[in-house]
Amino acid sequence: MKEKYLTSSILMIRPSNFGYNPETALTNSFQNKPENDQEINGIQEKVSIEFNQMVALLHQNEIDVLIFDDEQEALTPDAIFPNNWFSTHSKTIITYPMLTLNRRRERRFDIIESLIKVYGYSNHIALEHFEEQEKSKILEGTGSLVLDRFNKIAYAAISERTSKELVHLWCEKMNYTPVIFEAYGSQKELIYHTNVMMCVGKTFVVICMDSIASNDQEIVRKSFSNTQKEIIEIDLAQTYQNFAGNMLQLINKKRQTVLVMSQLAFDSLDETQMSLLQKHNDLLLPISIPTIELYGGGSVRCMIAELF
């Protein structure tokens, strides 16, 4: 069952090579490097448990999860985050250019072919050739783009992983309006992905406004006002330390709206934030993935590729 703007069907990749990725750590300050070999050796087992528990919770809450196994030989430590290399939109599937070489190996055309066969996508927009140009341009899927599918607006925080030029090109192809801004991480670097500092739902937005450059905040607020979104603000600590911006609104088979987030994010919410989120969602679904967050530098939303 699907609605036009929310889905009850998602895709996830079961990890086989998960670990700290030194290539992506250069632009992702949310990652943490293991301190010793003993710590490294325990990561994969913990991540497998967390992944399976997440899938079970989603199933219990009547969300369909299509699972593909990571390819052992590919050596892709971030394969657990598939939303960065493809996205789906009604009759269209899009594949994206990725910044680092080992993340480019995540693109699986067996998966694309399978999705086309099952869901009948008639249009494939392939953008990955932009990473091969002399001066590569990068756009990492719904990590780079936080989509207001209800109003056809694409929010994008510009960074090494999010090319302003490609945001505009994507919006032209998909008939979306771009809202582009700068946002900063804990080390004052351009924040690596937009979806770690904001989440757009049907009637609300969760956002760390304090992370956005002061001269860009008004354009973002105006867009929310024009689309009648209630703004639920989170602070810098919740964003950088608790992944509270990395949420996703789904709809289950009972037609209930389900807001998924990590347990870490859920536990960081104050009473006002919790009350506002409950006002806009039938269910809040916290999922515990501490190992994935600690070493991967991504959270629950990053692990989910929506299927429309």
C-alpha positions as a printed NumPy array, in Angstrom:
array([[  0.   ,   0.   ,   0.   ],
       [  1.271,   3.42 ,  -0.936],
       [  0.067,   6.971,  -0.793],
       [  1.303,   9.636,  -3.122],
       [  3.718,  11.266,  -0.702],
       [  4.464,   8.67 ,   1.97 ],
       [  5.333,   5.029,   1.49 ],
       [  5.009,   1.826,   3.478],
       [  7.636,   0.086,   1.325],
       [ 11.356,   0.542,   1.849],
       [ 14.634,  -1.055,   0.822],
       [ 17.524,  -1.877,   3.137],
       [ 20.962,  -3.456,   2.575],
       [ 22.071,  -6.163,   4.998],
       [ 25.719,  -5.33 ,   5.763],
       [ 28.632,  -7.726,   5.401],
       [ 31.541,  -5.258,   5.344],
       [ 30.36 ,  -2.534,   7.71 ],
       [ 33.044,  -0.527,   9.437],
       [ 34.679,   2.824,   9.929],
       [ 35.345,   4.283,   6.469],
       [ 38.475,   6.459,   6.361],
       [ 37.611,   7.72 ,   2.86 ],
       [ 34.302,   9.23 ,   3.961],
       [ 35.608,  10.351,   7.36 ],
       [ 37.378,  13.232,   5.604],
       [ 33.988,  14.897,   5.058],
       [ 31.883,  13.268,   7.802],
       [ 32.691,  14.466,  11.312],
       [ 29.914,  12.234,  12.706],
       [ 32.1  ,   9.132,  12.266],
       [ 34.281,   7.797,  15.084],
       [ 37.395,   5.725,  14.51 ],
       [ 37.785,   2.488,  16.516],
       [ 40.606,   2.692,  19.027],
       [ 42.041,  -0.818,  18.628],
       [ 41.769,  -4.146,  16.774],
       [ 39.61 ,  -5.68 ,  19.501],
       [ 37.067,  -2.926,  19.02 ],
       [ 37.159,  -3.393,  15.235],
       [ 36.649,  -7.158,  15.498],
       [ 33.39 ,  -6.776,  17.405],
       [ 31.734,  -4.268,  15.097],
       [ 30.252,  -6.518,  12.398],
       [ 28.478,  -8.826,  14.858],
       [ 26.934,  -5.882,  16.728],
       [ 25.833,  -4.232,  13.491],
       [ 24.186,  -7.44 ,  12.261],
       [ 22.166,  -7.618,  15.475],
       [ 21.159,  -3.966,  15.22 ],
       [ 20.162,  -4.373,  11.572],
       [ 18.012,  -7.435,  12.26 ],
       [ 16.318,  -5.767,  15.218],
       [ 15.541,  -2.72 ,  13.088],
       [ 13.972,  -4.863,  10.371],
       [ 11.915,  -6.735,  12.978],
       [ 10.603,  -3.492,  14.497],
       [  9.65 ,  -2.141,  11.087],
       [  7.811,  -5.359,  10.266],
       [  6.028,  -5.266,  13.649],
       [  4.81 ,  -1.794,  12.77 ],
       [  3.611,  -2.983,   9.352],
       [  6.261,  -1.446,   7.14 ],
       [  7.333,  -3.62 ,   4.183],
       [ 11.105,  -4.083,   4.023],
       [ 12.783,  -5.347,   0.862],
       [ 16.267,  -6.586,   1.813],
       [ 19.291,  -7.108,  -0.392],
       [ 22.507,  -8.559,   0.965],
       [ 25.701,  -6.552,   0.644],
       [ 28.19 ,  -8.135,  -1.727],
       [ 31.02 ,  -9.588,   0.357],
       [ 33.666,  -9.094,  -2.299],
       [ 32.75 ,  -5.439,  -2.947],
       [ 34.312,  -4.169,   0.308],
       [ 31.748,  -1.428,   0.811],
       [ 31.74 ,  -0.33 ,   4.48 ],
       [ 28.848,   2.11 ,   3.95 ],
       [ 26.551,  -0.16 ,   1.907],
       [ 24.107,  -0.077,   4.833],
       [ 23.209,   3.49 ,   3.7  ],
       [ 21.584,   2.883,   0.263],
       [ 19.575,   6.119,   0.155],
       [ 22.704,   7.907,  -1.06 ],
       [ 23.07 ,   6.097,  -4.382],
       [ 19.479,   5.803,  -5.6  ],
       [ 15.993,   7.198,  -5.059],
       [ 12.55 ,   6.397,  -6.467],
       [  9.753,   8.714,  -7.531],
       [  6.489,   7.411,  -8.931],
       [  7.612,   6.133, -12.355],
       [ 11.223,   7.302, -12.056],
       [ 14.36 ,   5.846, -10.495],
       [ 17.504,   7.977, -10.116],
       [ 21.103,   6.919,  -9.522],
       [ 23.631,   9.362,  -8.112],
       [ 27.302,  10.381,  -8.244],
       [ 29.183,   9.595,  -5.019],
       [ 32.206,  11.383,  -3.599],
       [ 34.468,   8.493,  -2.57 ],
       [ 35.626,   5.535,  -4.639],
       [ 34.542,   2.857,  -2.199],
       [ 31.044,   4.309,  -2.013],
       [ 30.732,   4.273,  -5.804],
       [ 31.   ,   0.485,  -5.596],
       [ 27.698,   0.452,  -3.702],
       [ 25.729,   1.121,  -6.897],
       [ 24.165,  -2.201,  -7.825],
       [ 22.518,  -2.474, -11.19 ],
       [ 21.145,  -5.877, -10.277],
       [ 19.126,  -3.995,  -7.645],
       [ 18.065,  -1.339, -10.152],
       [ 16.951,  -3.994, -12.635],
       [ 15.037,  -5.825,  -9.917],
       [ 13.239,  -2.649,  -8.827],
       [ 12.357,  -1.76 , -12.418],
       [ 10.922,  -5.242, -12.9  ],
       [  8.895,  -5.239,  -9.662],
       [  7.742,  -1.616,  -9.534],
       [  7.613,  -0.799, -13.235],
       [  9.772,   2.313, -13.268],
       [  9.784,   3.535, -16.851],
       [ 12.348,   6.305, -16.486],
       [ 15.922,   5.9  , -15.2  ],
       [ 17.838,   9.131, -14.665],
       [ 21.529,   8.242, -14.341],
       [ 23.625,  11.051, -12.858],
       [ 26.725,   9.07 , -11.908],
       [ 28.677,  10.233, -14.967],
       [ 29.146,  13.575, -13.206],
       [ 31.637,  11.942, -10.835],
       [ 33.861,  11.025, -13.789],
       [ 34.314,  14.558, -15.133],
       [ 37.623,  16.393, -14.776],
       [ 36.006,  18.447, -12.043],
       [ 33.546,  15.975, -10.567],
       [ 30.128,  17.031,  -9.32 ],
       [ 28.513,  15.074,  -6.528],
       [ 24.927,  14.612,  -5.341],
       [ 24.388,  11.837,  -2.796],
       [ 20.709,  11.046,  -3.127],
       [ 18.332,  11.748,  -0.274],
       [ 21.296,  12.397,   1.953],
       [ 22.033,  15.514,  -0.085],
       [ 18.379,  16.246,  -0.865],
       [ 15.686,  16.372,   1.797],
       [ 12.49 ,  16.237,  -0.214],
       [  9.159,  17.826,   0.514],
       [  7.311,  15.523,  -1.845],
       [  4.005,  17.151,  -0.882],
       [  5.024,  20.545,  -2.267],
       [  7.802,  19.431,  -4.668],
       [ 10.579,  21.281,  -2.857],
       [ 14.15 ,  19.992,  -2.535],
       [ 16.123,  21.28 ,   0.459],
       [ 19.89 ,  21.038,   0.079],
       [ 22.827,  22.025,   2.272],
       [ 25.771,  22.579,  -0.062],
       [ 28.95 ,  20.599,   0.68 ],
       [ 31.602,  18.501,  -1.046],
       [ 28.905,  15.846,  -1.372],
       [ 26.172,  18.179,  -2.626],
       [ 26.836,  20.203,  -5.775],
       [ 24.716,  23.315,  -6.18 ],
       [ 24.747,  22.821,  -9.936],
       [ 23.429,  19.265,  -9.64 ],
       [ 20.725,  20.327,  -7.175],
       [ 19.433,  22.724,  -9.834],
       [ 19.712,  20.079, -12.56 ],
       [ 17.858,  17.531, -10.411],
       [ 15.085,  20.032,  -9.715],
       [ 14.738,  20.862, -13.407],
       [ 14.393,  17.187, -14.294],
       [ 11.932,  16.449, -11.476],
       [  9.982,  19.736, -11.543],
       [ 10.933,  20.631,  -7.974],
       [ 11.825,  23.996,  -6.467],
       [ 15.296,  24.118,  -4.883],
       [ 15.914,  25.696,  -1.47 ],
       [ 19.695,  25.818,  -1.115],
       [ 21.668,  26.922,   1.926],
       [ 24.839,  26.366,   3.916],
       [ 24.841,  24.433,   7.185],
       [ 27.747,  23.634,   9.45 ],
       [ 28.869,  20.626,  11.462],
       [ 30.442,  20.429,  14.891],
       [ 33.874,  21.347,  13.539],
       [ 32.491,  24.322,  11.585],
       [ 32.8  ,  22.355,   8.362],
       [ 30.017,  22.311,   5.782],
       [ 27.691,  19.607,   7.081],
       [ 28.153,  16.474,   5.   ],
       [ 24.493,  15.586,   4.346],
       [ 21.339,  17.65 ,   4.613],
       [ 19.402,  14.796,   6.179],
       [ 21.418,  14.831,   9.392],
       [ 20.131,  18.306,  10.279],
       [ 16.546,  18.233,   8.962],
       [ 13.544,  15.991,   8.284],
       [ 10.448,  17.066,   6.356],
       [  7.11 ,  15.42 ,   7.092],
       [  3.682,  16.062,   5.633],
       [  2.736,  18.814,   8.106],
       [  5.956,  19.477,  10.027],
       [  9.695,  19.862,   9.789],
       [ 12.371,  18.864,  12.298],
       [ 15.395,  21.116,  11.841],
       [ 18.52 ,  22.438,  13.516],
       [ 18.12 ,  26.046,  12.469],
       [ 21.212,  27.031,  14.459],
       [ 23.391,  24.954,  12.115],
       [ 22.303,  27.025,   9.099],
       [ 24.291,  30.078,   8.031],
       [ 22.585,  33.158,   9.473],
       [ 22.075,  34.772,   6.06 ],
       [ 20.315,  31.611,   4.779],
       [ 17.919,  31.044,   7.667],
       [ 15.233,  33.417,   6.439],
       [ 14.827,  31.722,   3.054],
       [ 14.429,  28.364,   4.788],
       [ 11.9  ,  29.684,   7.309],
       [  9.955,  31.424,   4.532],
       [  9.684,  28.159,   2.594],
       [  8.26 ,  26.402,   5.652],
       [  5.825,  29.262,   6.227],
       [  4.665,  29.181,   2.601],
       [  4.012,  25.437,   2.82 ],
       [  2.401,  25.635,   6.274],
       [  4.895,  23.343,   7.981],
       [  5.13 ,  23.532,  11.751],
       [  8.792,  23.979,  12.679],
       [ 10.113,  21.691,  15.421],
       [ 13.588,  22.949,  16.259],
       [ 16.373,  20.787,  17.607],
       [ 19.62 ,  22.135,  19.027],
       [ 23.219,  21.662,  17.954],
       [ 23.949,  18.953,  20.523],
       [ 20.887,  16.941,  19.488],
       [ 22.023,  17.231,  15.876],
       [ 25.746,  16.519,  16.212],
       [ 25.66 ,  14.009,  19.076],
       [ 22.218,  12.377,  18.895],
       [ 21.256,  12.291,  15.183],
       [ 17.934,  13.955,  16.04 ],
       [ 17.671,  15.468,  12.554],
       [ 17.923,  12.055,  10.898],
       [ 14.264,  11.021,  11.022],
       [ 11.865,   9.811,   8.323],
       [  8.076,   9.791,   8.121],
       [  6.53 ,   6.642,   6.661],
       [  2.959,   5.333,   6.501],
       [  2.097,   1.771,   7.471],
       [ -0.489,  -0.659,   6.161],
       [ -3.01 ,   0.622,   8.712],
       [ -2.585,   4.081,   7.166],
       [ -0.888,   5.341,  10.307],
       [  1.96 ,   7.796,   9.988],
       [  5.133,   6.375,  11.545],
       [  8.11 ,   8.58 ,  12.35 ],
       [ 11.254,   6.46 ,  12.515],
       [ 14.373,   7.638,  14.351],
       [ 17.152,   6.17 ,  16.435],
       [ 16.789,   5.494,  20.136],
       [ 19.597,   7.995,  20.672],
       [ 17.586,  10.688,  18.889],
       [ 14.384,   9.751,  20.717],
       [ 16.059,   9.918,  24.126],
       [ 17.399,  13.406,  23.376],
       [ 13.957,  14.943,  22.794],
       [ 12.513,  17.284,  25.391],
       [  8.829,  17.291,  26.374],
       [  7.874,  20.044,  23.936],
       [  9.591,  18.39 ,  20.991],
       [  8.065,  15.027,  21.868],
       [  4.583,  16.524,  22.146],
       [  4.882,  18.256,  18.768],
       [  6.109,  15.107,  17.052],
       [  3.233,  13.12 ,  18.558],
       [  0.826,  15.783,  17.317],
       [  1.975,  15.243,  13.715],
       [  2.443,  11.451,  13.753],
       [  0.338,   8.491,  14.811],
       [  3.409,   6.555,  15.981],
       [  6.96 ,   7.428,  16.973],
       [  9.284,   4.478,  16.369],
       [ 12.698,   4.647,  18.083],
       [ 15.255,   2.053,  16.944],
       [ 18.511,   1.311,  18.744],
       [ 21.529,   1.33 ,  16.388],
       [ 24.402,   2.707,  18.534],
       [ 27.206,   0.861,  16.712],
       [ 26.028,   1.966,  13.269],
       [ 25.77 ,   5.571,  14.427],
       [ 29.118,   5.579,  16.231],
       [ 31.306,   4.228,  13.435],
       [ 29.181,   4.857,  10.328],
       [ 28.312,   8.465,  11.059],
       [ 24.735,   7.92 ,   9.851],
       [ 21.482,   6.93 ,  11.505],
       [ 18.091,   5.339,  10.862],
       [ 16.986,   7.558,   8.003],
       [ 20.284,   6.938,   6.166],
       [ 19.596,   3.189,   6.24 ],
       [ 16.258,   3.52 ,   4.463],
       [ 15.654,   3.909,   0.732],
       [ 11.988,   4.693,   0.143],
       [ 10.171,   2.792,  -2.605],
       [  7.441,   4.691,  -4.412]])
